[in-house]
Amino acid sequence: SGELVIEKMKSSSFVETRLQSALSELNTEVLILTGFTANDCIDATARHASDLGFTTYVVGDATATFDVSSHDGKLYKANRIH
């Protein structure tokens, strides 16, 4: 109750959501990001936040990622990507 919940459908949490306006209303300057997946949603949100002028930190121990295969089939292990 009373907690702000913002549902997202894109990689960046700022795309097609009210996150930027909500953070602005709270006079937020610094963001600390955690969650899934480090090489997609967290990366996109962090880059977008930086573009918007937020000081942004990603907590490596509180994020996760998955193995990824390149277009030519080479496998990159999650711990290397992370």
N, C-alpha and C positions, 0 to 999 in steps of 0.2 A: 504494500500500500504506500503510495506516495513516491515510488521509485520511477524514474524516467526510463521507459522502454522504447527503443527505436528499432523497428524491424527494417532489415535491408535485403535487397535482392541482387546487388551488384558487388564486385570485389571491394571497392572502396566504400566505407561506411558513410561517406559524404554524398555519394551519387544517389539522387532521387529520394533523399531522406531529409528530415529537418534537423539533422545533427548539428550542422554549422550554426543555424539560428539558435538552437537550444544552448550550445556552448557560448555563443555570443551573449545571450540573455544572462548567463551565469558569470560573465566576464572572465572566461577561461583563457589562459595563455599557454598552459603546459598540458600536454597529453602524455599519459603513460599507457602503452598498448600491450595487451596480452591476448592470447587466444589461438584460434586455428585460422588459416594455415599461414605459417610465417612467410612462405614464398609466394603467396597469392593475396589473400585478404589483408593480412597484417601489412605486407609490403605496400600494397595499393593504398591502404588507409594512411600509412605513415608518410608516403610520398605526397599524397593529397593534402594531408594536414600541414606538412612543411610548406607546400605551395601556398596554402592559405595563411601562413605566417605563425602557425603554432610551433612552439618548442616541443619536439616530439621525441619520446624515448620508447624503445621496444625492450621489454624484459625477456631476454633470451631463455631464461629458465622457466618462463611462464607462457611459452609459445611452443608450437609443434609443427612439423611438416611431414611429408610423405616422400618416398622414393619417386623419382621422376624419370621418364624415358624421353630422350631427345627424338627429333624427327627421324633420325637414322637408326633408332633403336638402342642407342647407348644408354645404359642405366646409370643414373646419378643417385647415390644413396642419400637418404634423408639427413644423416649426420653431417655430410659434406655440404649440403644445401643450407642447412640450418646455420 
